[in-house]
Amino acid sequence: MRFVKWTPWTSALIFACTATLPALAHPSLQRREAHVGAPYRAVMSIPHGCDGSATVKLRVQIPEGVIGVKPMPKPGWTIATVRGPYARSYPFYHGQTLTEGVKEIAWAGRLGDDFVDDFVFAGFLADTLPAGETLFFPTYQECEKGEWRWIEVPSPGQDAHALAHPAVKLLPAAQKAQAHTYKVGPLVIEAPWTRATPGGAQVAGGYLKVTNTGTQPDRLVGGSLVPATTVEVHEMAMSDGIMKMRRLEKGLEIAPGRTVELKPGGYHLMFLGLRDGLKEGQAVKGSLVFEKAGTIDVEFRVGPIGGGTQPGGGHKHH
């Protein structure tokens, strides 16, 4: 074991380092980066009071583009919110359009200076937020004696670490591209797949998920597959105790805010007139045609013969 010789200079150095820690610690988000166009759960940590005085109130202002905000109940604390109009309207879940929401959250209670605690709220980062441009959450920490105003924002070119009372910040990031997820207009298509065919087979089924994030209904009316002559939209359903398949002449409706899954034993695409067999592990080029959104090129991954789920377990779109 190696020992450090203790000297008066050593004591002074340690005191200087530790004495600056409370002053440097400031409120911050546990997760300081989040994807645009996705939900975000903010956990804000409060590491100390005001020069030894207990925190009794915390106010957090919500920046434009963080929408649908709801604070989490906190035992021993009361919560109040201030609502107001957004600068613009934002599409939201299930075909909703948000024009106003929570602009400020205030927690009132008591947090001693010797303790740390987290304050939580959930929201959604609008897909209109520019990726890479920092969002700031001005935060006001009121104590039994005194107050900290964490509201400073760095000017262009300024080092944020030079700020004495920096505002809490969050960095919006672009959504990571997900394999086998496609978007056309307000429609999101996930994981198109099909099954390998036995020798000589001239038909196969196609499966996928479609989510309509818009406010108007659309219809899946057809598509294409390179080895097939025709692609139709079909449904399997029980009729008089017998499973029957029928073609949906008008296509399959995708209602606003809804997800429709095409899967074995239900709605599906029917690939007719296969010129070549489909082999497990292939990625076969094709397309989907929607009544309003138009045509989108996709690839169908080929799973095993008789497989009941998409190969690889599928990919989720967030």
N, C-alpha and C positions, 0 to 999 in steps of 0.2 A: 504494500500500500504506500502511496506517495503522499507526503504531508507538505503543506504550504506553511512557510514560516510566518507567524503572526507578528505584525508590526503596527504601529499607529497609522501608517499610510494604508495598510490593508483594511483596518477598521473604517477609516474615512471613505475608502472606495466602496466598500460594501454598503455603508450607510447612504452614500450618494446614489447608488444604483437602486436600492430598495425604496428610498424616499421618493423617487420619481415615479414609481409604478402606479400609485393611485391617481396621480395627475394625468398619466398617459392613458389609463384605461377609460374607455368611453363606450356608450351603447353601440351594439353592432348586431347584425343578423348572422345567425349561425350558418345559413346557406346564402352566400353573397352573390350567387349567379343563378339565373333561372331562365328557362326557355320562353320566348314569346309565343303567343297563341296556345298557352298551356296554364293549368292551375298552378298556384304557388302557395305554399304554407310558410308564412313568415314567423320565425321564432326570434324575438328580439331579447338579447341578454342585457340586463342592467347590473353592472359589476360593483357599484358603490353608491353611497349617498352624496351629500353636499358637505365636504370637509368635516365628516364625522356625523352629520345630521341625517336622520332617517328620511327616506323617500316616502312621500304621501300621495303624490299624484304624478301620472305620466301621460302626456299628450303626444300623439303621433299623427302627423299630417300625411295624407295619402296623395301621391303624385298622380297627375293625369295619365291615363292609360292602364292604371291598376284598378280593375273594375270588380264589381260583385263582391266587395270586401265584407267579411263578417268576423268580428272578434270572438275568440273562444272564452267561455265563462271561466273565471278564476276565483277559486275559493278565498273568501276573506276580502275580496275587492268588488266594488261596484263598477259598472261599465256604462259609459254614455257615448253616443255617436252623434256626429253632425253630418247631415246629408245635404247634398247640393247637386246642381246640374253638372254634367260633364261638358267639356268643350265641343264634343261631337257625340254622335250615337255610335254604339258598338254592338255588333251581333254577338249573341250569347247562346247558351245551351237551349236545345229544344225549340229553336226558331224564335227565341226572344230577342228583342232589341232593347238595350239599356241606354237610357238618356240621363240617368242620375244615379247616385249611389253614395256610399259612405265616403266622406272627405276627411274626417278626423275621428280618432278614437281616443277616449280619455278613461284611464283606469284610476280609481281612487281607493286607497287602502294604506298599508304601512309596511315598509321594507327597511329593516335596520341596516345601518351602514356596514355592519359586520357580516352581512349576508348578500348573496346574489340570487337573482330569480329571472325567469323567462316570462315574456308576455307574447301571446300568440294570436295571430289572425290569419285568415285564409282569404285568398282572392284569385284573380285571373289576370295574366299579363296579356293585354290585347295584342293581336297580331300586327297592329299598325305601329307598334313601338319599334324604333330603329335598333337593331342588334348592335351592341357595342357602345351605345350611348348610356352612360350611367344615370340611374334614377336616384333621387335623393328624398329621404323621408325626414323632414325637419321634426326634431323631437325636443319636447320641453319637459324637464325633470324637476318637479317642485318638491322641496323638502320642508321639514319642520322649521329649519332655519336656512334660508338661501334657496337658490335655484340655479340649475345648469341649463343653458340654451344650446342644444346641439344642432345648430342651424347653419354653420359656415360651409360654403361651397367653394371649391377651388376655382380660381379664375384660369383662363386658358394659359397653359404652360406652367402653372403653379404646382408645386409638390403638395399633394394632399396631406402628407405627414407633417407639413409645416403649420397646419391649422391647429389652433388651440382647442376649438370646440366644433369638430367636423360633424356635419349631418350624417345620419345613417344612410348607407348607400347600397344599391343593388345593381348588378350588371345584367341587363337583358342579353340573352344569347340566342342565336338562330337555332331553330329546331334541327336536330340531327336527322339527316336523311335516313329513312328506314327502308330496308330492302323490301321490295314487293308491295309498296304503298304508293298509290297514284292519286292525283287530284285533278279534277276537271270542273271548272266553275265551283259551285258550293259542294260538290260531291267528292267524298273521299273513298277510294276503293282499296281494300286490304286483301293481300295474300291470295290472288287468283291461283287456283290449282285444279288439277284433274288427276285421273288415275291411269296407270299403265293398262294397256289393252292386250288381251290374248291374241294370238296369231289369227289374222283374217277378219278381226272385228272391224266394223265400219261405223260404229257409233261409240260415243263416250259422253260423260257428263262433265260440266264445268261448274266450279264452286268459288265463292268469294263473299266478302262483306261490303256493303255500300252504306255510307252514312251521309245523310243530307244535312249539311250545316246551314243551309239557307232558310228562306221564309216561304218558298213556293215549292209545291210538289213537282216531282219529275218522274220519268218512267224509263226503265231499262227495256229497250225494245228489240235488241239483237246484238250482233257482234260478228267476229270472224275468228278463224283459227287457220293457220297456214295449211295444215294437212286436210282440212275439212272443206266440203263444198258449200255447206249451209250451217248456220248457227241459229237456233231458236230458243225462246224462253219458255220453260215448261214448269209444271207443278205436279208433285205427287201428293195425292190426298185419298183418304178413305171414303168410299161411297158404297153404301149397302154392305158394309163389312168387307169390302174388297179394295185393295190398294190399286188406284188407277192413276195413269199419267195423262195429262192433257196439255196442249199448247195454249199459252196465254196470248191470244190474238192481239190484244191491246198492250201487251207488255206488262211489266211488274212495277207497281207504283212504289216510289220511295218518298214517303211523307216528310215534311219539314221536321227537323229535330229527331228523326228516327233512324235507326240502323236496321237494315234488312240483311239477313244472312241467307245465302244460297248454299245448301248443303245436301248431302245424300238423304233421300227420303222426304225432301221438301221442295222448295223452289230450287231450280237449277237451270243451267244452260245445257242444251242438247247439241252436241257436235255430230253432224250427219255427213255421211259420204266420206269417211276417212280414207285417204289414199295411202297413208303410211301408218303403221302402228305407233302407239305412244309408249316410250320406254322410261322406266323408272330413272329418276335423276335428270331427265331432260328439262330444259326451259324452252317452251314452245311459244313463239310469237303469235299474237292475236290482237283483237281490239274489242272494245265495248261501245255500244251505241246507245245514247240516251236521247230522249225526245227533245229536251231543252238544252241540256249541257253540251250535247254533241258527241263526237267520237274521241276516244282516248286509246292510245296504243298501250298494250300491257303484255306481260309474259305469264304464261300458266306453268307453274312448276308441276312436274309429274311425280306422283307418289306411287306406292306399290299397288298392284292389283288387289282390289277389295279393301283398300285402306279407307278408314272412316273419317280421318282428319287430314288437314293439309300437311304436306311433308315438312319435317323439321319443327312441328308443333306450332307453326304460324308465327306471325309478327303482329304486334298490337300497335295501333296508331293512337297517340296521346294528343 
